[in-house]
Amino acid sequence: MERIEFLSPVGRLVGGSPFEPQTKDHKGQPLVIRSGPNAGQPTKRFFMALAIAKNDPALPEFMAKITQAAQGAFPNLFDPSGNCIHPDFAWKFKDGDSQVPDTKGNRPCDKEGYPGHFVFGFSGSHPPKVHGDDPTAVLTDPASVKRGYYIRILGSVVGNDEPSNPGVYLNYSCVQFVAYGPEIKVGPDGTAAFSAAPIAALPAGASKTPLAPTAAPAGPLPAMAAPPAMAAMAAPPAPAPAVEKFAIGGVEYTRDALVAAGYTEEQIQACKVAF
């Protein structure tokens, strides 16, 4: 089966990672080896979703190589004009403007980085070698290529050799970091979720201000002994510094007393009384 090499156009990494493998499938189940002597054993895979702008001048050549591999692997699934006649052919790319929900109810057009792009899925069982903007530099820090950054992929396309589920595989070999882009965060947006659900009332016992310690702080510190008379005559006493005062339940305490009672600096400042 013909394997066709390619260097993809520059695109934005909108899913997956060249550094962090996946251990679960799209249903959340552990990934396992499907066939062979190790069938059923846990495995992992690397996946990258690359969004390439529909108006990218290099896109037609890239698409032509994918079509060439598909036609070579399944010639009976294409008409004389080169059009695929199989409605569910696994092309390994999707239209980012599509409004058709996936199995989880998510529409491509609603995902960050998808609209106006074709999104290609690359996968494999080994981590790709990652090059920097300077191709002589090899990157090993996962933070060097995050979702939302721009990359290009050196790889190959080949038919999947599955007549019951015909399609192609987009394989990667190397990845090159090209440029930074707005990072795409993974997971729920805490700011939006907490802002949309304000707290109506606090549970019993909750307080927005620090609580007094369960044990009363130690009493006043012992007064310092008066200086010797001769020292007092030799020089006038220095002016006493202002003493910070803190109040809990109407009782004043010194900073040292509150520290000894286990108060944090934030709690101490919340109890401060204007001098």
N, C-alpha and C positions, 0 to 999 in steps of 0.2 A: 504493500500500500504506500502510495507516494506521500512523502513528508516534505512540506514546502516551508523553507526558512523565511523569516520576515524580521524587520525592525519596525515596530509599531510607530505611528505618529505620536507626538507628545500628547498626553492626556492627563486628566486629574484622577488621582486615586480616590475613589468614592466608596470603596469597601475593601475589607481584608487588609493584609499586611505582608510585606516581603520578609518580615522577621518573626512574627508571632503565628504559630500554626493553629489550626482549628482542630478540636477534638470531638466535636459534635456535628451532626448533620442538620439539615434545615428544619427537622422536626424536633431537635433538641436531644436526639438519641446519640449515644456514644458511637463514634466512627469505628467500624471494624473492617477487616479485610474480607472482601466478598467471595473470593474464589481461590483455588490453589491449596497447597498443603497447610498454609497458615490461615485458612478461612475461619472467620469468627474471632480472631485475635484483635485486640485494640490497635488502632492505627491513628495517624494524624495526616493532615494535608495542609498545604499552603494555598491561599486563594487571594486573588487580587481582582477587583472590579475597576476597569479603566474606562473613564468617560472621555470620548473623543468627539470634538465638535463636529456637527454635521457639515459645516462649511469648510472644514480643514482640507486644503488642497491635496494633502497626502492620503486622505481617507479612501478615495476610489481605488488606488493601487492596493492598499491593504485589504479592502473588501474583495477585490478581484482574486487575491491569493487564497482567501478563505473559500470562495466559490470554486476555484480551480481544484482545491483539495476535495471539496465535497463532491464535485462532478466526477473526479477520478475514482473516488471510493464507491459512489452509488450512481453510476451512469444511467441506470434504469429509472431513476427518480427525477430526471430532468427531461424537458421536452426539447425538440429540435432548436428552439430559440434560446436554450440555456436556462429556462425558468424551472425552479423546483416545483414539482407537482405533489410533493408530500406535505400536507398541512402542518404536521407536527415535527418537521425536521429540526433537530437540535443544533442550531447555528452557534450557540454560545455567545450571543449578543442580543440585546433588547433595545427597543426604541425608548429613549428617555422621555419622550412626550406622550407615551401611551397612557390612557386613562383606564386600562383594564386591570383590575386588582389581581394580585398574586394569590397563592393559597392562604396567605395570612391576612388578606384584605388590604394590602398596601399597594397603592398605585405608583408606578414609576415616576409619573409627572409630579408627584408630591415630594419626592426625595431630593435632598440637597445635591446639586451638581448634575442631576439627570436631564432636566429640560434642555432641549436644543442639542442633545448629544446622543450618540449610540454608545451603549455601555457594554463592554466586552469582559467576559469572565475567563480568567486564566487560573489554572490549578495544577498542582503537582504534589508529590510526596516528599520532596526535598526543598530546603531553603535556597532561594536563588542567590547568586553572588550580586551584591549591590555596589554599584560604582557611584562616585560623586559627580558633581558638575564637571570637575576635572576627572576624566576617565581613568587616570592613573591612580586615583585615590579609591581605596576600598572601604566602604562604610560598614561598621558593625554595631553601632548604637541604634537601638530601635527608634529612638527619638529623632533620628536623622531623616526618616521618611515616615511621616504621619498621614493619616487620612486627610485629604484636602490638598496635599502637595502634588506637584506636577512631575511626572516620570515618563519614561518610555521603556519598552520591553523588547528584548531580543529573544526570539523564540521560534516556534514552528507550529504549523497546523497540519492535522492528519485526520483521516476518517476514523470513526470510533469502532468500526468493524462489528457493529451490532445491528443486524438486519431488522430485528424487532423494534429497535428504537434508534433509527439512523440519525447520524449527526457527525459533528467534528469535535476534536479536542484542540483547545488552544493551550499549547505548552509554553512555558517560559524557560529561559536559560539564565539570562542576566537582566538586571534592572538598573537603570541609571536615574539618579535624582537630577532633575532639570531646574526646578524653581519652586519657591514657596508659594503657598496659597492659604486661604483661610482654613484653619483646622476644622475638620468635621468631627464633632464630639459624638461619642457612642454612649447610648443609654439614655434614661429619662432626663429631662431638663428640670432640675430641682428648683431653679428660680421661678420658672413658669408655673410649676405645680404648686409650690408653696404660696405664690402670689395669688393664684386662682382660688385657693382654699384658706382664707383667713381663719384664725382661731376665734371661735365664738365666745368661749368661756374657759377659764383655767380650772383644772381639777382641784379638789379640796386639798389644801396643804401646799399648793404651788404659790410662789411669790415672784414678782418681777424684780424685787430688790433683795440684796443679801440678807440672810437671817442671822439673828444673834446666836452666838455659840451656845451649845447645850450646857457647857460648864462656864460659870462666870470667870472672866479674866482675872488674873492675879491683881492684888491691890496695888496702890501706888508704889512706885519704886522708892527705896529708902533715900532720904535726903543726904546729900554729900556733906562731909564734915566741913565746918567753917575753916577757911584758910588761916594760917598762923598770923598773929597780929603784926609781926615785923613785915611779912609779905604784903599784908594789906596796906602798911604804911609806905612800902617801897614803891608801889604803883597802884593807880586807881583801878578798880575792878573793870573788866571788859563788860560792855553791855550784854545782857543776857539775850540769846537768840530767841526769836518767836517760837513758841511751842505749838505744834499742831494739836488740835483737839478733835476727838472723834466721839460720837454719841451713839449709844444703842439703848433703846428703851428709856431714854431720858437720862441715862447715866454716862458721864464722860470717862473716856479712857485715853491712855497714851498709845502711840504707835507700837512701842515695845510690848505693851501689855497685850495688844491685839495680835501681834506677831507670835507671841508666846502661846496665845490661845488657838493658833492654827489658822488665822485669817490670811487670805491671799491679798496681794496688793490691790486688786480690783475691788474686793470686798471692803478693804480699809478705806479706799477713796470714796466709796459709796456712803460711808458713815461719817465723812469729814464734816466738821462744823466750821463755819466762817469764824476767823479769829478777830 
